[in-house]
Amino acid sequence: MNAWAVRRPGPIEQGPLELVSKPVPQPGPGELLVRVIACGVCRTDLHVSEGDLPVRRERVTPGHEVVAAVAALGPGTSGSGFAIGDRVGAAWLRSTCGHCRFCLRGAENLCPQSSYTGWDADGGYAEYMTVPAAFAYRLPAGYTDAELAPLLCAGIIGYRALQRAAVPDGGRLGIYGFGGSAHLAAQVALARGATVHVMTRGERAQRLALQLGAASVVGAYDEPPEKLDAAILFAPVGDLVPVALRALDRGGVLAIAGIHLSDVPSLVYERDLFYERQIRSVTANTRADGEDFLRFAAEHRLEVTTHPYPLREAQQALRDLKAGLFDGAAVLEP
């Protein structure tokens, strides 16, 4: 099968990925073999390719926003409820131990033994991959395969970031950066009655934010027109942390949604944090987060902005993502 592999992590402009031929993987115990139909291009894939995240598997195949069809059932999956031909989703969280104190209290996203699709195991920049049946998602109707792909990370992580930001009912939410995850999280917040202000670069992203219902759109470092009850930082830019904190009203919460962030500059306590303003990180997601979000997506038709790329152009899609050349999300279609 055709698959991309991270040959040597480095700047995406230098071509760290290599298109190779790999054998079709065999599903192990508890796993499904799936044929990839669509795979979203996530900024985390860029971090894996460029080495912002440490190498966990040599020559790994990236990709963790995967819409696929079940091609074979591994040992022990007969009672999983999946059958050959079923459409399923594979996401970032691939496995957890199930018995540590974090798993037992419902915080499996913090499991020290957790593993991740496209980082610890080969992902969806390929024609086939495997996914543990216990971590595969059933997908809502009413969306195309390309539209479903970004829901499986961009959507789920944006949903968790909203939970972490603790937006009050009817509250004022600021969103910094407006890519694949942000444009979905904004729609969830709007459906819940929030007023959304967007701070982002790029005219296309700004236009999309207004089309989706944002109350205002300004530059990434500009002030919103009113104080915020909560904010989410989607852009992996540490310099924006004090900017977002200063935009918060008293008691406001800033959630940082990315897995990687450039260095945060020094904060001035009285100016940036006093009056009980808070910073919260977002670490992966639980399966319950994914199920809750996909249920929401089934009940509320989300507008998913996608840009198709053939599988052979995966590296170009990552270059375009880094350069901010498109709004919404890129999707690979083998």
N, C-alpha and C positions, 0 to 999 in steps of 0.2 A: 504494500500500500504506500501511497505518498504521504509524507509527514514532514513537518518542520522540526528541526532540532537546534537548540542553542549550542552552536559550535564552540564559541568562546565569548562570554559576556563582555559587552562593550557598547559604545555609542551606537545607536541604531543606524546612524548615517554610515557607519563603517561595515554594516552587514554582518552582525553577529549570528544571524540565523542561517541555516543551510537546509535546502529542500533535499530530502533523502528518501530512499526506499527502505521501509521497515517491514518485517513480517507482521501480519495481522495478529494482535495479541490473543492469548487464550485466557478466557475468564477463569479466575481462581475460585475457591470456595466462597460462596456468598456474593459472587460478582455477576454482572451482566456484561456481555459483549454487545456493544452498540455501534451502529453505523451512523456516522456524523452527518446530519442534514444541514445544520447551520451552527456557526460558532461566533459569538460576539468577540470583539476586540476590546480588551479592558486595559486600563492604564497599569494594572498589576502585571499584565503580560509584558508591558514595556519595562517595568522594574526588574522582572525576571531576566529579560533579554539583555538589559544594560548592566546588570550586576548590582543594582541598588539593593536587591535582596540576595543574600548569600546563596551559593549553589547548594542545593539539597539533593539533586540527582544529575549526574553528568549527562550532557546532551539531551536534556529533557525536552519534550514537546509541550509548548505552552498551550493555554486555552482552557477556560473554565466556565464559559457561558454557552453550554452545549445543548442543542436540541438534536435528538437522535432517535433512531428506531432500534428496538431490541433485535439483535441478530442471533444471539445464542444465550442459553441459560447455563451458568456455572453450577457446580455441585452445591446442593443445599439451598437452592433458590426456588424450588418447586412450590413452596408455600408463600412466596413473596407477593403474589398477586399480579406479577408481571408475566406477559406471554410474548412469544416471538411476534414482532410486528408492532408492538405497542410503541407509541410516541412517549419519550421520557425526557427529563431534563437532568443534566449533571452540572453541579455548581462547584464553587471554590472549596467548601468544606467537604473532604472526601471520607474521613473516618475520625473517630475518637475512641478512647479506651472504654468508656461506658461505666467505669467504676471508681474514678477518682472523685475527690470532694466537689470538683467543679461540675462534672457530669451529673453527679447525684443531686445537685441542687438546681439543675436546669440551666447551667452556664457552660454547656459543652464547648462553646466557642473559646473558652479559656483553658481547655484540656491541654496539659503539657505534652501529651502524646498525640495530639491531633495531627492529621496529615491533609495535604491540599492538592487539588487537581491542577496539573500544569506547573507544579513546583516540586512536590515529592513524588508524583506519579505523572506519566504522560497524559496530556490533555487533548483538547479538541482541534488543534491545528493539524488535523490528520483525517484520514478517511474512516478509521475505526479507533475505538478506545474501550477501556473497561471502566465500570463504575460499580461500587458496592450497592447491591439492591436496597439496603437499608438507608442509603443516602441519595437515591434517585427520586426525582420529583415527578408526580403526575402533573400534567400541564393543562391550563384552562383552555376552553374552546373560544372561538371568536377572534383568534390572532393567527397571523401567518407564522411560519417557522422563523423567518427573519425577525419578526417583531417579538417573538418569544425569547430569542436568545439573550438580548440585553436584560430582560427581566430576571435572569438567573444569577446575576451578580450585581450589576448596576442597580437594578430594581430592589433586590433584597437588601443590599448594603445601604442604599438610600433610605429604605424603610426603617432599618435598625438605627440609622443616624437620626431620623426623626424621633424615634423613641428616646434615644439618648439625649437629644436636645430638649426634651420635655416642653414642647410647645404648648402653652395653655390654650384652652378653648377660645377661639376667636383671636388668637394671639398674632403678633407681628414677627414673622420669620425672615431672616436674612440668609441668602444663599450666595456663597463666594465660589465662583467657578460654575459654569453651566454646560457640562458635557453629558455623557450618557447617563450617569447616575442622577445628577442634579435635575435633569429635565423630567425624570420620573418622580423623584421625591417631591418636586414642586407640585405636581398634579395631585399627589396624595394629600399634601398639606392644604391645597386649595379645596379639595373635596371635603376636607374636615373643617373648613370654615376659616382657615388662617389667611391673613394678608401677607403676601410674599413680595419681598424686595430682592432684586438680583444685582449682584456686583460681579461683573465679568468682563473679560477682554473679548474682542472679536465681534464684528457687526452681525454675522450670521447667528451666533449664540444669543446676542442681545435681541435680535428680531424674533427668534424662536421663543424666548422668555416672554416677550410681550404677547405673542400669538397665543401662548398657553394660559395667559391670564395674570402675569405678574403686574403688581400695582406700579412698580417703577423699575427701571433698569439704568444703572450707571456703570462707570469703570470700576475695575477690581479694587482700586485703592481709594475710591471716592466714598463719601458718607451717604448713607440712605437718607431719605427725606424725613424720617422719624426714628426715634429710638426703638430698638428691637427687644422683644422678649426672649428670643432665641436666635441662634445662627448656626449654620453648618458650613464648615470649610471643606469643599470638595477639591479645590486646587491644591496640589502638593507643594505649597509655597509657604514656608515658615514665616516669611516676612508679613504675611497677612494675618497672623495670629493676633498681634497687638492692634492691628487695624480693626479686626472684627470685635475684639474685646471692647474697644473704645466706642463701638457702635451699640453695645448692649445697654439696656436700661438696668436699673437696680434689680438684682436677683436674676439677671439673665444668664443663660447657659450657652456656651460655645461647644459644639460637637465637632471633632475632627475626624472625617470619614475615611481618609486614606490609610493604606498600609505603610506608606513611606512619606516622609515630610522632610524638606530641607530644614536646616537649623533655624530655630526660633530665636529672634533677637532678645536681648534683655528686656524684661518687663518692669514698668514702674508701678509699684504696688498701689499707691494712692490713685493713679490715673487709670490703670488697666484692670485691677482686680478687686479693689475695695467695693463696698456695698454688695458683698456676697455674690459677685459675678463668679462663674465657674468655667473651667475647661474640662471636657470629658473626651477621652479617646473612644474610638470604635474599633473593636477587634473581631474581624470575621462576622459570623452570624451563627445562630443555632438553627437546627432544622425547623423548629417551631416558628422562627422568624420567617423562613422561606415559605412554609405552608400558609402562615397568616397573610403574607404579602400576595402570594398567588391566589389566595381566596379573594382578597381585596380586588386584584386585577380581574378576576372573573366577574365580580359584582359591579365594578366601575371600569368601563372601557377606557383604557389609557391610550393616549396618542404617543406612539413609539416612533421616533424619527430614526431611520436607519439608512445606511449607505452600503450597498453590496460591493464586495470584492471577491473575485475568484480565489480559491485556496492558494494558487501559485503567487498571488500578490500580497500575501500576509505581511511580509516585511515592509512593503510599501504602505500598507494600511497603518502599521505602527509608526512609520515615519510621519505620515499625515496626521496621526493622532498627536504625536509630540509637537508638531508644528501648529496644531490647532486649525487645520484646514477644513474641518467639517463640524457641523453641529450634530447633536444626538450621538449615535453610536455607529461604528463600522461593524459589518457582519460578514464573515467569511462563508462562502457557499461552495463546498467541495463539488 
